[in-house]
Structures are given as structure tokens and as C-alpha cells.
Amino acid sequence: MDRKLTHRYPWKDEELWKEFAKTFKDTFTDIAKSVKAENKIQMLYIKDGNIDMYIATFKKLLKAASYTKNEHSALKMFKTGLPDGLNIHIINNFSTLSDTLEGWIEATCQQQLKYLQTKEFSQKGGLSPQAQVLAKRLGVRAYQNQSQNQCYRDPNTMDVDASNMGNCPHFTQLSDEEKQKL
């Protein structure tokens, strides 16, 4: 190739262009791209409840890390990035659990929509724009009726030391003795 570069050569020389492309690729290819992508997947989690961003970023990094959607480790990494409460609600609310990444993605979207609807119905004004977009994408009808006398209970949280009094959970304060035990 050096000889061709120092002497005149035809600009359509296929061998020269193949050699140039190979040299360029060898020089500027990030050989650690796959490892970097896998590290980013392991650090990825849902931020501000934005499930769509999490899924899109996860799929992009999964491809860059050279995983396929059918690998069990891909599903495990996806679940790891979800909040524990969301994973638990998916496990408890679906009669059959999917063992595929796409099945879990769908279940995650459905559970997140339930969460957003529950949260929004407890407030005036109906669904937020994020909940409406997710409902439309899933093909779910978003109902706007709500009862004013119902106590709101976040489905993705756990009641600790709660006893039910009517429709609303009541939290009791710890005594000084109980506080010292902690």
C-alpha cells in the first residue's frame, strides 16, 4: 500500500480502498465497546418513573453488549434495573410469568400503567400526560371517574406497622423502648 501511495495510483483502486477501510477500522474501533455497554447495563435503573426511557436505553445497551433478547442473563439484567416493588407487583399480579425479555417488558409497562392510574385517580384532574401516553401505547382505556372518599394507597409501596382503620391505613408511632431496640 505504501508503494501505491508514494506513486501515482488510480483513484478507483479497489485493493487500496479495502486496505484503507481495514486500517481505519482497526485504528478507530473501540474494542471495549461491549464491556463498556455491559457495565452501563449493570448500572442502569429507572429514573423518575420513566419506564420508556429505561426500556429504550436497556435495548440499545443490550445490543451494544452483544446480548440477544433470548438470553436468560438479559432478562435477569432487565429485572435488576427495576424497582423491587415493581418486580414484586409483576410477580404477584400476573397468573403466568413470562420467561422472555419481551414478556417482562410488556408486564412492566402494564404494571407501571396500573401504578400511574392508581396514583392519578387519587388526585384531581385525571391521568398525567405520561400515563396517557403509556395507556395509549398499551391500548388500554384510561377511565376518568374517581371516588372522593377513597384513601389513596400507593401499590408500589409496602405498609410497615400499619393497621387498617376504615379505608385508610393508620401508622402508629414507635414507643421510646421500641426506638431503642432499633
C-alpha positions in Angstrom: 0.0 0.0 0.0 2.9 2.4 0.8 4.2 2.0 -2.7 0.9 2.9 -4.2 0.6 6.0 -2.0 4.1 7.3 -3.0 3.5 6.6 -6.7 0.5 7.7 -8.7 -2.4 5.3 -8.4 -5.9 5.2 -9.9 -8.5 6.6 -7.5 -10.7 3.6 -8.2 -8.1 1.1 -7.0 -10.3 -1.4 -5.1 -7.5 -3.1 -3.2 -6.3 0.3 -1.9 -9.7 1.3 -0.6 -10.2 -2.1 1.1 -6.9 -1.7 2.8 -7.7 1.8 3.8 -11.1 0.7 5.3 -9.5 -2.1 7.2 -6.7 0.1 8.6 -9.2 2.8 9.6 -11.5 0.2 11.3 -8.5 -1.3 13.2 -7.3 2.1 14.3 -10.6 3.7 15.4 -12.7 0.7 16.6 -13.5 0.7 20.3 -12.5 -2.8 21.3 -14.0 -2.3 24.8 -17.4 -1.2 23.5 -19.1 -4.4 24.5 -17.6 -4.3 28.0 -18.5 -0.7 28.5 -22.1 -1.4 27.4 -22.4 -4.3 29.8 -21.1 -2.1 32.7 -23.7 0.6 31.8 -26.4 -2.0 31.8 -25.4 -3.1 35.3 -25.7 0.5 36.5 -28.9 1.2 34.7 -32.2 1.7 36.6 -35.5 3.5 36.1 -35.2 7.2 36.8 -38.2 9.4 37.7 -40.6 6.6 36.8 -39.7 6.9 33.1 -40.2 3.3 32.0 -40.0 4.1 28.3 -36.5 5.7 28.6 -35.3 2.7 30.7 -36.5 0.2 28.2 -35.1 2.1 25.2 -31.7 2.5 26.9 -31.7 -1.1 28.0 -32.4 -2.4 24.5 -29.7 -0.1 23.0 -27.1 -1.2 25.5 -28.1 -4.9 25.2 -27.3 -4.8 21.5 -24.0 -2.9 22.1 -23.0 -5.6 24.7 -23.7 -8.3 22.1 -26.5 -10.0 24.1 -29.6 -11.4 22.4 -33.1 -10.8 23.8 -33.5 -14.6 24.3 -30.6 -14.9 26.7 -31.7 -15.6 30.3 -29.0 -13.2 31.6 -30.6 -10.3 29.5 -33.8 -10.9 31.4 -32.1 -11.0 34.7 -30.3 -7.7 34.0 -33.6 -6.1 33.0 -35.3 -7.2 36.2 -32.3 -5.9 38.2 -32.9 -2.3 36.9 -36.5 -2.3 38.0 -37.5 -1.2 41.5 -38.1 -4.1 43.9 -41.7 -3.1 44.4 -42.4 -3.2 40.7 -40.8 -6.6 40.3 -42.9 -7.9 43.3 -46.1 -6.5 41.8 -45.4 -8.1 38.5 -44.8 -11.4 40.2 -47.9 -11.2 42.4 -50.3 -9.7 39.7 -49.7 -12.0 36.7 -51.1 -15.5 36.7 -48.3 -16.7 34.4 -44.9 -15.1 34.4 -43.1 -14.7 31.2 -39.6 -16.1 30.8 -38.8 -13.9 27.9 -37.4 -10.3 27.9 -40.3 -9.0 25.7 -42.8 -10.6 28.1 -41.3 -8.9 31.1 -41.1 -5.6 29.2 -44.9 -5.9 28.4 -45.7 -6.8 32.0 -43.6 -3.9 33.3 -45.4 -1.5 31.1 -48.8 -2.8 32.2 -47.9 -2.7 35.9 -46.4 0.8 35.5 -49.6 1.9 33.9 -51.7 0.5 36.8 -49.4 2.3 39.2 -49.7 5.6 37.3 -53.5 5.3 37.0 -53.9 4.5 40.7 -51.7 7.4 41.6 -53.5 9.8 39.3 -57.0 8.7 40.3 -56.3 9.5 43.9 -55.7 13.1 42.8 -57.9 15.5 40.9 -57.5 16.1 37.2 -57.3 12.5 35.9 -54.2 11.0 34.3 -50.9 12.7 33.7 -49.6 13.1 30.2 -47.1 10.3 30.8 -49.8 7.9 32.0 -52.0 8.8 29.0 -49.1 8.1 26.5 -48.4 4.7 28.2 -52.1 3.8 28.2 -52.4 4.7 24.5 -49.3 2.7 23.7 -50.7 -0.4 25.5 -54.1 0.1 24.0 -55.7 0.4 27.5 -58.7 2.8 28.0 -57.9 5.3 30.7 -61.0 5.9 32.9 -61.5 9.3 34.4 -64.1 8.6 37.2 -62.8 8.6 40.7 -64.3 8.5 44.2 -63.5 11.4 46.5 -63.9 9.4 49.8 -61.3 6.7 49.0 -58.0 6.8 50.7 -55.1 6.6 48.2 -52.7 3.7 48.7 -49.6 3.5 46.5 -49.5 0.0 45.0 -45.7 0.0 44.8 -45.0 0.6 48.4 -45.2 -1.6 51.5 -47.2 -0.7 54.6 -45.0 -1.2 57.7 -46.6 -1.4 61.1 -49.9 -0.4 59.7 -53.3 -1.4 60.9 -56.4 -0.7 58.8 -58.9 1.7 60.2 -61.7 2.1 57.8 -60.4 2.6 54.2 -57.2 4.3 55.2 -54.1 2.7 56.8 -53.1 4.2 60.1 -49.4 4.3 61.1 -48.6 4.1 64.8 -45.6 5.8 66.3 -42.9 3.7 68.0 -42.5 4.0 71.7 -39.2 5.1 73.2 -38.5 1.5 74.2 -39.1 0.3 70.6 -36.9 3.1 69.2 -34.0 2.0 71.5 -34.3 -1.6 70.2 -33.7 -0.4 66.7 
